[in-house]
Amino acid sequence: MLDDALHKIRRATDADNALLVDLMAHVPMEGSLALSTQRGPDFFALYRMQRGSADVFVCQDESFRGMGAVLVRDGFLDGRSTPVGYLGDLRLEGRGRMRRTFPAAYGHFFADVCARTGCEHFVTGVMSSNAMAIASLAHAKRASKKRRAPQPHYELVCTYDMASLQCVLPPRRADRSVTIARHGDFDEIVAFLARDHATRSFGYRFDDGELEHRLRAWPGYSLDDTLLARGDNGNGKIVGVCTAWDASPVKRYRVERYAGSMNVVRAGVKAASWLTGCAPLPQVGTEFRSLYLVNLSVLDDDPRVLHAMLRAAYAHAWTKRVHFVALPMFAMGGRPDPLEPALRGFFVQRLGFHLYGVTS
């Protein structure tokens, strides 16, 4: 069975664009809010934004379709520069023996990427509500080494939430310590981000042109959407940076269904829109509008600094009539993110994930 899957799984090309866009859209994230991921018109645009390599694998027969991606770039681990990778966009649709053997076949291609790139350190995120996937990973870990040898090995690193600040009330006055970046701030921003990311696991190479690359290659990414927090009431050195980025040119979330508590939330937001002018939640079949706080960095994980930047980001988002502003919150060893207090005073929705380290 594995040999059959190995014959049918292959590296995707631009000719597979329509297949990949369709498969991504037809395997929704389920819950009280069912969302499908929209990657059209160009599925590969999100990968071309990244520095490094991106390998996408696809498998299809009469009863099954599957795909997955492996991205590798230069980054940091334990304070040193090294290749780091991410496994993502795993989607399976259909049943039969091909579905059962796809993970092992995918593992062979993953091992090939490891050998070709020299990357030994990968992570991947799995939604906490995806009980089937989490149980499958736990089962694979208990299985004998011989049985699971062809498959990647997963080890839970931490949990995290994608926290979304819901734009339902008019913004409060922004803290004057936070300003919009200007071109004259560029070198100081690079130095600040480079120092921070050099200490992070899987940090980005802001010391080697990452910010220049994002300004050049990420659609809509701009210093005009970059917020700076400075010490001494706005007159000192940078103590916080983030860019409120609209990812819609390369990735969007479409509502497939509201259920349970989300019907109540939807009705509440609709009522609020009449009173406050906020954007009502999207109709079924339409997409959320959102901003993501990328290259987010806060000196010494000071939640007061992040809170000031969130107020500015929220005000920025309100003018664009988006539904939410999103950022990650990590919990390590059962301890909450030290930046968690920064979320106080906002209406927050959370989507939980498990972060796994992956080896071949």
C-alpha positions as CSV (number, residue, x, y, z in Angstrom):
1,M,0.0,0.0,0.0
2,L,2.9,2.4,0.8
3,D,4.4,1.7,-2.6
4,D,1.1,2.7,-4.3
5,A,1.0,5.9,-2.3
6,L,4.6,6.7,-3.1
7,H,3.8,6.3,-6.8
8,K,0.9,8.8,-6.5
9,I,2.3,11.4,-4.2
10,R,4.4,14.0,-6.1
11,R,5.9,17.5,-5.8
12,A,3.3,20.0,-6.8
13,T,3.9,22.5,-9.6
14,D,2.1,25.6,-10.9
15,A,-0.1,23.3,-13.0
16,D,-1.6,22.1,-9.7
17,N,-2.8,25.5,-8.7
18,A,-6.5,25.0,-9.2
19,L,-6.4,21.6,-7.4
20,L,-4.6,23.1,-4.4
21,V,-6.9,26.1,-4.2
22,D,-9.9,23.9,-4.3
23,L,-8.6,21.4,-1.8
24,M,-7.7,24.1,0.7
25,A,-11.2,25.6,0.4
26,H,-13.0,22.3,0.7
27,V,-11.5,21.1,4.0
28,P,-12.9,23.7,6.5
29,M,-11.8,24.3,10.1
30,E,-14.8,23.0,12.1
31,G,-16.3,24.4,15.3
32,S,-19.1,26.8,16.3
33,L,-17.6,28.9,13.4
34,A,-16.7,26.8,10.4
35,L,-14.1,28.5,8.2
36,S,-12.6,27.6,4.9
37,T,-9.1,28.9,3.8
38,Q,-9.1,30.8,0.6
39,R,-5.7,30.8,-1.2
40,G,-6.8,31.8,-4.7
41,P,-6.2,33.0,-7.3
42,D,-2.5,32.0,-6.8
43,F,-2.0,29.2,-4.2
44,F,1.8,29.6,-4.3
45,A,1.8,33.4,-3.7
46,L,2.1,32.9,0.1
47,Y,5.2,30.8,-0.3
48,R,6.9,33.1,-2.8
49,M,6.7,35.8,-0.2
50,Q,9.0,33.8,2.1
51,R,12.8,33.6,1.8
52,G,14.2,30.1,1.6
53,S,12.6,27.0,0.0
54,A,9.0,25.8,-0.2
55,D,8.1,22.2,-1.2
56,V,4.5,21.3,-1.7
57,F,3.4,17.7,-2.1
58,V,0.1,16.5,-3.5
59,C,-1.6,13.1,-3.9
60,Q,-4.8,12.3,-5.7
61,D,-6.7,9.2,-6.9
62,E,-10.4,8.5,-7.5
63,S,-11.4,8.6,-3.8
64,F,-8.7,10.7,-2.1
65,R,-6.9,14.0,-2.3
66,G,-4.1,15.1,0.0
67,M,-1.5,17.8,0.3
68,G,1.2,19.3,2.6
69,A,4.0,21.8,2.5
70,V,7.5,22.0,4.0
71,L,9.1,25.4,4.2
72,V,12.8,26.0,5.1
73,R,14.6,29.2,5.8
74,D,17.6,30.6,7.6
75,G,16.8,31.4,11.3
76,F,18.0,31.1,14.8
77,L,18.1,28.4,17.4
78,D,19.9,28.5,20.7
79,G,21.4,31.8,19.7
80,R,23.1,30.5,16.5
81,S,22.2,30.8,12.8
82,T,20.8,27.6,11.3
83,P,18.2,26.3,8.8
84,V,14.8,26.1,10.4
85,G,11.5,24.8,8.9
86,Y,7.8,24.7,9.2
87,L,5.3,22.0,8.1
88,G,1.9,23.3,7.2
89,D,-1.2,23.3,5.0
90,L,-1.8,19.6,5.5
91,R,-5.2,18.8,4.0
92,L,-6.8,15.4,3.5
93,E,-10.1,14.8,1.7
94,G,-11.7,11.4,1.1
95,R,-11.3,7.9,2.5
96,G,-9.8,4.6,1.6
97,R,-6.3,3.1,2.0
98,M,-4.7,6.0,0.3
99,R,-5.7,8.2,3.2
100,R,-4.2,5.7,5.6
101,T,-0.9,5.5,3.8
102,F,-0.5,9.2,2.9
103,P,1.2,10.2,6.2
104,A,4.0,7.6,5.6
105,A,4.4,8.6,2.0
106,Y,4.5,12.2,3.0
107,G,7.2,11.2,5.5
108,H,9.4,10.0,2.7
109,F,9.2,13.4,1.0
110,F,9.8,15.2,4.3
111,A,13.0,13.2,4.8
112,D,14.1,14.1,1.3
113,V,13.6,17.8,2.1
114,C,15.6,17.4,5.3
115,A,18.5,15.7,3.4
116,R,18.4,18.3,0.6
117,T,18.3,21.4,2.7
118,G,20.3,20.2,5.7
119,C,17.5,21.4,8.0
120,E,17.0,19.3,11.2
121,H,14.6,21.5,13.1
122,F,11.0,22.0,12.2
123,V,7.7,23.0,13.9
124,T,4.1,22.7,13.0
125,G,0.8,23.9,14.5
126,V,-2.3,21.8,15.0
127,M,-5.6,23.3,16.1
128,S,-6.5,22.3,19.7
129,S,-10.0,21.4,18.5
130,N,-8.7,18.9,15.9
131,A,-9.0,16.0,18.3
132,M,-8.5,13.4,15.6
133,A,-5.1,14.9,14.5
134,I,-3.9,15.2,18.1
135,A,-5.0,11.7,18.9
136,S,-3.2,10.4,15.8
137,L,0.0,12.1,16.8
138,A,-0.2,10.6,20.3
139,H,-0.8,7.1,18.8
140,A,2.1,7.5,16.4
141,K,4.4,8.4,19.3
142,R,3.3,5.2,21.2
143,A,3.8,3.0,18.2
144,S,7.0,1.0,17.7
145,K,9.9,2.7,16.1
146,K,9.8,0.2,13.2
147,R,6.2,0.9,12.5
148,R,6.4,4.7,12.5
149,A,9.9,5.0,11.0
150,P,8.7,6.4,7.6
151,Q,6.6,9.1,9.3
152,P,7.9,12.4,10.8
153,H,8.1,12.3,14.6
154,Y,6.2,15.0,16.6
155,E,6.9,16.3,20.1
156,L,4.7,18.8,21.8
157,V,6.6,22.0,22.5
158,C,3.9,24.3,23.9
159,T,0.4,25.6,23.3
160,Y,-0.6,28.9,21.9
161,D,-3.7,31.0,21.1
162,M,-4.3,33.1,18.1
163,A,-5.9,35.9,20.0
164,S,-8.2,38.2,17.9
165,L,-9.2,41.6,19.2
166,Q,-12.7,42.1,18.0
167,C,-13.3,45.6,16.6
168,V,-16.8,46.2,18.0
169,L,-16.4,49.4,20.1
170,P,-14.9,52.7,19.0
171,P,-11.2,53.0,19.9
172,R,-10.0,54.9,22.9
173,R,-7.4,57.6,22.6
174,A,-4.1,56.1,21.6
175,D,-1.0,56.3,23.9
176,R,1.3,59.1,22.6
177,S,4.3,56.9,23.2
178,V,3.3,54.9,20.0
179,T,3.8,56.5,16.6
180,I,3.7,55.4,13.0
181,A,7.2,54.5,11.7
182,R,9.0,56.7,9.2
183,H,11.8,56.0,6.8
184,G,14.2,57.6,9.1
185,D,13.4,55.0,11.7
186,F,14.4,52.1,9.4
187,D,17.9,51.3,10.7
188,E,16.8,51.5,14.4
189,I,13.9,49.2,13.7
190,V,16.2,46.7,12.0
191,A,18.7,46.8,14.9
192,F,15.9,46.3,17.4
193,L,14.3,43.4,15.6
194,A,17.7,41.8,14.9
195,R,18.6,41.8,18.6
196,D,15.3,40.3,19.6
197,H,15.1,37.6,16.9
198,A,18.7,36.4,17.5
199,T,17.6,35.3,21.0
200,R,14.4,33.5,19.7
201,S,13.9,29.9,18.8
202,F,13.1,30.0,15.1
203,G,13.8,33.7,15.0
204,Y,14.0,35.5,11.6
205,R,17.2,36.9,10.1
206,F,16.4,40.6,10.5
207,D,20.2,41.0,10.7
208,D,20.3,39.8,7.1
209,G,17.7,41.7,5.1
210,E,14.4,40.3,6.4
211,L,12.7,43.7,6.9
212,E,13.9,44.9,3.5
213,H,12.5,41.7,1.9
214,R,9.1,42.1,3.6
215,L,8.8,45.7,2.4
216,R,9.7,44.5,-1.2
217,A,7.9,41.2,-1.4
218,W,4.9,41.2,0.9
219,P,1.8,42.7,-0.7
220,G,0.6,45.7,1.2
221,Y,3.4,45.5,3.8
222,S,4.5,49.1,4.6
223,L,6.2,51.2,7.2
224,D,3.0,53.2,7.1
225,D,1.3,50.3,8.9
226,T,4.3,49.8,11.3
227,L,3.9,51.0,14.9
228,L,6.7,52.0,17.2
229,A,6.6,52.3,20.9
230,R,9.3,54.5,22.5
231,G,10.5,54.9,26.0
232,D,10.5,58.2,27.9
233,N,6.9,59.0,26.9
234,G,7.7,58.6,23.2
235,N,11.0,60.5,23.1
236,G,13.4,57.6,23.9
237,K,14.6,54.5,22.2
238,I,12.4,51.9,20.6
239,V,10.9,49.5,23.1
240,G,8.2,47.9,20.9
241,V,7.5,47.3,17.2
242,C,4.7,45.6,15.2
243,T,3.3,45.9,11.7
244,A,-0.5,45.6,11.2
245,W,-0.5,43.6,8.0
246,D,-3.5,42.7,5.8
247,A,-2.9,39.2,4.4
248,S,-5.9,39.1,2.2
249,P,-4.0,39.2,-1.1
250,V,-2.6,35.8,-0.3
251,K,-4.8,34.2,2.4
252,R,-8.4,34.8,3.6
253,Y,-11.0,33.0,5.7
254,R,-14.5,32.4,4.4
255,V,-17.5,31.7,6.7
256,E,-19.0,28.4,5.8
257,R,-21.4,28.1,8.8
258,Y,-22.3,29.8,12.1
259,A,-23.5,27.4,14.9
260,G,-24.1,27.4,18.7
261,S,-22.6,30.3,20.6
262,M,-21.4,32.0,17.4
263,N,-25.0,32.7,16.4
264,V,-25.4,34.7,19.6
265,V,-22.1,36.5,19.0
266,R,-23.1,37.3,15.4
267,A,-26.4,38.8,16.6
268,G,-24.6,40.8,19.3
269,V,-22.1,42.3,16.8
270,K,-25.0,43.1,14.4
271,A,-26.7,45.1,17.2
272,A,-23.4,46.8,18.1
273,S,-22.9,47.8,14.5
274,W,-26.1,50.0,14.6
275,L,-24.8,51.7,17.8
276,T,-21.1,52.0,17.2
277,G,-20.6,51.7,13.5
278,C,-18.4,48.6,13.7
279,A,-18.4,46.2,10.8
280,P,-21.0,43.4,11.2
281,L,-19.7,39.8,11.0
282,P,-19.6,38.5,7.4
283,Q,-22.5,36.6,5.9
284,V,-22.1,32.9,5.2
285,G,-20.1,32.6,2.0
286,T,-18.2,35.8,2.5
287,E,-14.9,36.5,4.1
288,F,-13.5,38.1,7.3
289,R,-11.4,41.2,7.0
290,S,-8.5,41.3,9.5
291,L,-5.1,42.6,10.3
292,Y,-2.2,40.5,11.7
293,L,0.4,41.9,14.0
294,V,3.6,40.6,12.4
295,N,7.3,41.2,13.4
296,L,5.9,41.9,16.9
297,S,8.7,42.6,19.3
298,V,8.4,44.0,22.9
299,L,11.5,44.8,25.0
300,D,11.6,42.6,28.1
301,D,8.1,41.3,27.3
302,D,6.6,44.3,29.0
303,P,2.8,44.0,28.7
304,R,2.4,47.8,29.2
305,V,4.3,48.4,26.0
306,L,2.2,45.9,24.1
307,H,-1.0,47.3,25.5
308,A,-0.1,50.7,24.2
309,M,0.7,49.3,20.8
310,L,-2.5,47.3,20.8
311,R,-4.6,50.4,21.4
312,A,-2.8,52.1,18.4
313,A,-3.3,49.0,16.2
314,Y,-7.0,48.8,17.2
315,A,-7.5,52.5,16.3
316,H,-5.6,51.8,13.0
317,A,-7.9,48.8,12.3
318,W,-11.1,50.7,13.1
319,T,-10.4,53.1,10.3
320,K,-10.1,50.2,7.9
321,R,-13.4,48.6,9.1
322,V,-11.8,45.2,9.7
323,H,-13.4,42.6,11.9
324,F,-10.4,41.8,14.1
325,V,-6.7,42.3,14.8
326,A,-4.8,39.0,15.5
327,L,-1.6,38.1,17.4
328,P,-0.3,34.9,19.0
329,M,-0.1,34.3,22.7
330,F,2.2,31.4,23.8
331,A,2.0,29.3,27.0
332,M,5.2,27.6,27.9
333,G,5.4,24.9,30.6
334,G,1.8,25.6,31.7
335,R,2.7,29.3,32.3
336,P,0.8,32.0,30.4
337,D,2.5,34.3,28.0
338,P,4.0,37.2,30.1
339,L,2.4,39.6,27.6
340,E,-1.1,38.2,28.4
341,P,-2.1,41.2,30.6
342,A,-1.8,43.5,27.6
343,L,-5.1,42.0,26.3
344,R,-7.1,43.4,29.2
345,G,-9.8,45.8,28.1
346,F,-10.3,44.3,24.7
347,F,-13.0,41.9,23.5
348,V,-10.9,38.8,22.6
349,Q,-11.8,35.6,20.7
350,R,-9.2,32.8,20.9
351,L,-8.3,30.0,18.6
352,G,-6.1,27.4,20.4
353,F,-3.2,25.5,18.8
354,H,-0.7,22.9,19.8
355,L,2.9,23.6,18.6
356,Y,5.0,20.5,17.8
357,G,8.6,20.1,17.1
358,V,9.1,17.7,14.1
359,T,12.0,15.5,13.1
360,S,12.4,13.0,10.3
